[in-house]
Amino acid sequence: MRPYELWVAHMAWDGDSKRRPALVVSLHDGIISVYPITSKYDNKSERIKKKYFPIKDWKDANLRKASYVDTNNIHELSVDAIDEAYVGRLSDSDKARFIKFLSKRSD
């Protein structure tokens, strides 16, 4: 498991736990930091949309539909929360865009 890879993770969501794709951003001492991946965008507020990173090469990342990295909430998870379901990885282009996006976004 490496940064910029996408894996299926069990994440707390609205008081429940859901399996969903997640973008790994770091791994240290058995704890991974991930951002959830979502395809829901159109009905979000403009404030939330500003923190959604569009994955342009979503097909190359093995995602089923156009998707976004939800940078509103980073999740710290045990490695055990990750399924053995590797999805894919961000393309080099999306990786560079994502790094730039994170450095320029306003909180």
C-alpha positions as CSV (number, residue, x, y, z in Angstrom):
1,M,0.0,0.0,0.0
2,R,1.5,3.3,-1.1
3,P,0.4,7.0,-1.3
4,Y,-1.8,7.8,-4.3
5,E,-3.2,4.3,-4.5
6,L,-6.9,3.7,-4.2
7,W,-8.2,0.9,-2.0
8,V,-11.6,-0.1,-0.6
9,A,-11.8,0.9,3.1
10,H,-14.4,0.7,5.8
11,M,-15.0,4.3,6.9
12,A,-17.4,5.9,9.4
13,W,-20.0,7.7,7.4
14,D,-23.1,9.5,8.9
15,G,-22.9,7.4,12.0
16,D,-22.5,4.2,10.1
17,S,-19.6,2.4,8.4
18,K,-19.5,2.0,4.7
19,R,-17.1,0.3,2.3
20,R,-15.9,2.9,-0.2
21,P,-12.9,3.7,-2.4
22,A,-10.3,5.8,-0.6
23,L,-7.2,7.5,-1.7
24,V,-4.2,6.7,0.5
25,V,-2.1,9.7,1.3
26,S,0.2,8.3,4.0
27,L,1.0,5.2,5.9
28,H,2.9,5.2,9.3
29,D,3.1,2.6,12.1
30,G,0.0,0.7,10.9
31,I,-2.2,3.8,10.5
32,I,-3.2,5.1,7.1
33,S,-4.5,8.5,6.2
34,V,-7.0,8.4,3.4
35,Y,-9.5,10.7,1.7
36,P,-12.8,9.2,0.6
37,I,-13.6,9.0,-3.1
38,T,-17.1,9.9,-4.2
39,S,-19.1,10.2,-7.4
40,K,-21.7,12.5,-5.7
41,Y,-21.0,16.1,-6.7
42,D,-23.9,17.9,-8.5
43,N,-26.1,18.4,-5.4
44,K,-23.3,19.6,-3.1
45,S,-23.0,23.2,-2.0
46,E,-20.4,25.4,-3.6
47,R,-18.4,25.5,-0.4
48,I,-18.1,21.7,-0.4
49,K,-17.5,21.5,-4.2
50,K,-14.4,23.7,-3.7
51,K,-12.9,20.9,-1.7
52,Y,-13.7,18.1,-4.1
53,F,-10.8,17.2,-6.4
54,P,-12.0,15.9,-9.8
55,I,-10.1,12.7,-10.9
56,K,-9.8,13.3,-14.6
57,D,-8.3,9.9,-15.4
58,W,-10.9,8.0,-13.4
59,K,-11.1,5.1,-15.9
60,D,-7.3,4.6,-15.7
61,A,-7.7,4.5,-11.9
62,N,-10.2,1.7,-12.3
63,L,-13.1,3.7,-11.0
64,R,-16.6,2.9,-12.4
65,K,-17.6,6.4,-13.0
66,A,-16.5,10.0,-12.8
67,S,-15.2,10.5,-9.2
68,Y,-13.8,13.1,-6.8
69,V,-11.5,13.0,-3.9
70,D,-13.4,14.5,-0.9
71,T,-10.7,16.5,0.9
72,N,-13.2,17.9,3.4
73,N,-12.3,15.1,5.9
74,I,-9.2,13.1,6.1
75,H,-9.7,9.7,7.8
76,E,-7.0,8.1,10.0
77,L,-7.6,4.3,9.9
78,S,-6.0,1.2,11.0
79,V,-4.5,-0.9,8.2
80,D,-7.1,-3.5,9.2
81,A,-9.9,-1.1,7.9
82,I,-8.6,-1.6,4.4
83,D,-10.0,-4.5,2.4
84,E,-7.7,-6.6,0.2
85,A,-9.5,-4.8,-2.6
86,Y,-6.9,-2.7,-4.5
87,V,-8.7,-0.4,-6.9
88,G,-5.9,1.4,-8.7
89,R,-3.8,4.5,-8.5
90,L,-4.0,8.1,-9.6
91,S,-2.3,8.8,-12.9
92,D,0.9,10.9,-12.8
93,S,-1.1,13.8,-14.2
94,D,-3.9,13.5,-11.6
95,K,-1.2,13.1,-8.8
96,A,0.5,16.3,-9.8
97,R,-2.9,18.1,-10.1
98,F,-3.9,16.8,-6.7
99,I,-0.7,18.0,-5.0
100,K,-1.2,21.4,-6.5
101,F,-4.9,21.4,-5.5
102,L,-4.1,20.6,-1.9
103,S,-1.4,23.3,-1.7
104,K,-3.8,26.0,-3.1
105,R,-7.1,25.2,-1.5
106,S,-8.5,27.5,1.2
107,D,-9.9,26.0,4.3
